[in-house]
């Protein structure tokens, strides 16, 4: 054992290598499931993970909820390993969204009472002012970048 190995050994005894303990969290996934077999396959894969305390699978909503000392990316990776299409749960309750009918928020596939979780910025697509004002200034003589055709 060399000098470096000895130093690593003693630093390990003194507790300098702190391994962060994972926080208890709930991970929600949207998983495409068609039958009871799919549901059982996903539930079995998630239940066998280290640190998982509970698994709930709702085939009607295509939703899997995992509670435990787990990492969300590892849970997602485990479900994808079963061959199912999966993503983190993209929906939030309808009443928590400021603009539920904004572009990209409303989703036909969302469960009843839910809309897609989309960050809403300014007023969909253009920054400040009305769209009519922007079109009229595009062809204005006062605008140096205006179209030169006119």
Helices and strands as residue ranges (DSSP letters): H 3-14, E 25-31, H 36-47, E 52-58, E 63-68, H 72-81, E 86-88, E 91-93, G 94-96, E 114-116, H 131-138
